[in-house]
Structure formats: structure tokens, C-alpha cells
Amino acid sequence: MLGFLFRYVHQSWVVVGLFFGIVIGMVVGLVFRVNYFSSPMWLGCFFMLLLFSFWQPRVAFLGIAVVSGMILAFFRISAELYGEDYIRRFVDQTVLITGTVERDPESDESGTKIKLGDLKFGEEGKESQGSIYITVGWNSEIARADSITVSGRLSAGFGTYSGYMYKPRVLEIRRPEPGDLVLLVRNWFSERIRRLIQEPEVNLGLSYLLGMKSGLPDDLSEKLRMVGLVHIVVASGAHLSILVEIARKIFGRISRFSGLLFSIIFVMFFMAMVGFTPSILRAGVMSILTLLAWYVGRKFASWRIILIVMAFTLMINPMFIINLGWLLSFASFSGIMILGPRLTRFFYGEKKPGFIAETIITTVSATLMTLPIILYYYGMVSLISVVANLLILPTLSYAMGLVFLTGVVAGIPGVRTFVSFLATKLLDFHIMVVEFFGAQKSFIVTIDPYQPQVFLIYGLVLIPVILGLLRRRKMKCSFMAG
């Protein structure tokens, strides 16, 4: 049954049309603020059109599938926009808000920064979609999944946030019982590691392994961004793929199903530990689909699985489409899975490149796809970021493995000293690379941010893709002629 489903999804253009329509609908709905599709009638319209397109699953009915996907997207985003409009009514007013802390708070000298969701306004507790960003005085008691009540002046939001509060009064902090068990396990494990590895190495190691980047020094975070290495401290596809591959190899020795089951459990546990951020959600859904395809012995076309996961994550939260983490995550993955193979085929044909060449091509592909986004938001790019990536990425899995092993052997004298020593030295090397390349100011190009013309770079990216396809077609024709 699972194999049939995967074959159908892989071959059906109706499915492609549905997911394409969802993505396009999200973009159109957000740009033009389409918020009048909230009636359940539109959901019924979506189902009727979708069933009709499946009844005649031909390319000619692709347009109907696209329209059904757009209607579903409009229905989903209408609720989000309605909630955003409701929150905006309170801008420049003092308001009482109760909400849930959706991710790990980040603290620095300016205070503790919190993302608040599941919002309830006023004494009556009127619920609303959307999220707000809050900066309170330094507070180490607030943790993810806590419910807090604050009172303060609401300002206009930014990015994916519908509103912003600076230094409101924290009236109440409520922790659910028995609490977030996964979070308790993560904190317990991270404390074992902290006892053996010193700062700042332990902060970098925990950001690799568990996505806990709030402890990173500000100067190190800035240099990571300057040299194009910020992605290594955001738990995402690269980190999850390393961990999943380890789990699949270990449990796959028992049986293929064991490898699948325990790998999926590992993915879900890791996502729960890190938190359901846009990048980790993308990586988790992608990993599960890839594992299922591996189990049934099938492969998805790269562009198809990217489209499916884009649509799925946007249905969870339509505002992901303007989230920097979500954009960089998909751009990087698209570079690796789509542009990378085309560049490899263009330069090497059917030959397999060596490890160094493959690493260079992968790094360049991911860098090219994320470059316009980084330039648009930050207005800064390092010309030597590829070199920095080449020095760190090949050893990233070893650093993660040693940090994890440090927590495992923390109770074994002698062994813990040796393992933590190796982890510290490797993390020292990573910090040294970041600081060295971050100091090379002459290689950093800066422009004014928020210039849409930077996206014309994608036109240049399409050239090797097209040439690769033409070369492949030419080789295929030559083979058939021979």
C-alpha cells in the first residue's frame, strides 16, 4: 500500500498541481492579503475540485488541481490574516496578553527575547491566530512551553510577528505539569556536557547538536554570519541527516523495518528537543518522506519532494513563507539537491567527482542558492565563505558525534576526559576558523539591504541547470543513436 502511494505521488501530475497550487496560493494570498476565504464553503469547493481532478487524472486537468490547491491555501491563510488583523487593532495600546512560549528564550544584555503563540487577549481571553515577539528583563525562569501573562504597550510587528512588546510586566508564569519531558531530557543531557566542556566551545557544540544557540557569544555569532557559516548553528537538514544516517545504519542491521521505525522515532524526538522551528520542521518532514521512500525502494525527484514539503509546512504555518530560516533552509536544500547534481554533470559528465570536488560543488551550490536571500536581508556576503565551509563542514559530523559521546560517557572517569578533550580541540579548530575568516574584512562585500534586484542572481544560477539538462539530453540521444 505504501509503495503504491509513493508511486502514485511520484507519477501523478494532479498531485504536483495540488501542491504547486498550495504554494502559489500562499504567495498570492499573503501579497494581496486574501482573507475572505474563511467560510467552510470554500473547503467544500476544494474537495469537489480535487475529486474531479482525480476522477480524470490527466495533464489536461492539471489546472483544476492547481486551482483546488490555491483555494485550500486561501482558506488556510484567511484565518492567519484575520488573526493578524485582530492583533493589529491593539497596536499603540496597553493590552493584557496570555500566550505560550513557542521556542527557547534567548537572553543577552538587552533582556530575554520570547516568541509567544496561542494568544489570548484581555481578561476574557479571546483567542487569536498569530504570534508576537516580546523582550522582557533578563529572566532565566521562563522556558519553552511555559504559559505566561504579560501586560504592556503593543507595537507594530515585523517579519512573521503580528506585534512586538518591549519590557512588558510579566504577571504570571505557569509551567505545565509534568512539563515538557523532552525538554527536561535535553536540559539534563546538556548539563552533563557542560560539566566537561568549557565555554565558548560547549556553546558551539550544543548549538550543533541540539540547536541551543542562545549561549553563543555575540561576537562569535556575528562572525558566523559574516563568513556565511550561520547555517551550521541552526539545527536543520545537515544536522538531522547526520543523526538519521547513524540511527538507520545501527538499527538497519536488525531489519529494514527497524531501521525505518527507529529512524523516524529519532527524527521526531530530535524535532521535539530542538523545537518546531521552520528549518527543523522542513528537515524533519523531508527526512521522514525520504526514509519512507527508502523503505519501499523508491526515489522522489528532488524538485517534487521539495514542492511537497514546501506545501506541507506552509499549511502548518503560512507565515513561514516570509521567515528567513524557512527561506534559507529550502534555498540551501534546493542548491544541494537540484543545482549540485547539474553542476557535477556539467563538469564531470557521468564520472563521480572526488571527495574534495564534491564538497566544493555542494558548498558552492548551497551558497549560490542562498546568496540572493542573504544579500536581500543582510546586505553582506563573504567572498571566502566557501573556503570556510570547506574547512568546517567535513568535520561537522565528527564534532557532533564527540559532543554527543561526551554526554553519554560523562559518568565514566578517564573515558570522559579523553572524549571531552577531543571534542574541545575540534570545536577550538572551528572557532579558530570562524575568527580567522571573520577578521578578513577586505573579502566582505556589503550593499544596501532589501534590494529586490539581487534576486536576478537566480537567472545566472539557471544557466548551469539548463546546460546540464541539455548535455544530458545530448548524451542520451547519442547513446540511442549508437
Buried (B, 14 or more C-beta within 10 A) or exposed (E): EEEEEBEEBBEBBBBBBBBBBBBBBBBBBBEEEBBEBBEEEBBEBBEEBBEEBBEEBEEEBBEBBBBBBBBBBBBBBBBBBBBBBBBBEBBEEEBBBBBBBBBBBBBEEEBBBBBBBBBBBEEEEEEBBBBBBBBBEEBEEBBBBBBBBBEBBBBEBEEBBBBBBBBBEBEEBEBEEEEBEBBEEBBEBBEBBBBBBEEBBBBBBBBBBBBBBBBBBEEBBEBBBBBBBBBBBBBBBBBBBBBBBBBBEBBBEEEBEBBBBBBBEBBBBBBBBBBBBBBBBBBBBBBBBBBBBBBBEBEBEBEBBBBBBBBBBBBEBBBBBEBBBBBBBBBBBBBBBBBBBBBBBBEBEEEEBEEEEBBBBBBBBBBBBBBBBBBBBBBBBBEBBBBBBBBBBEBBBEBBBBBBBBBBBBEEEEBBEEBBBBBBEBBEBBBEBBEBBBEBEEBBEEEEEEEEEBEEBEEEBEEBBEBBEEBBEEEEEEEEEE
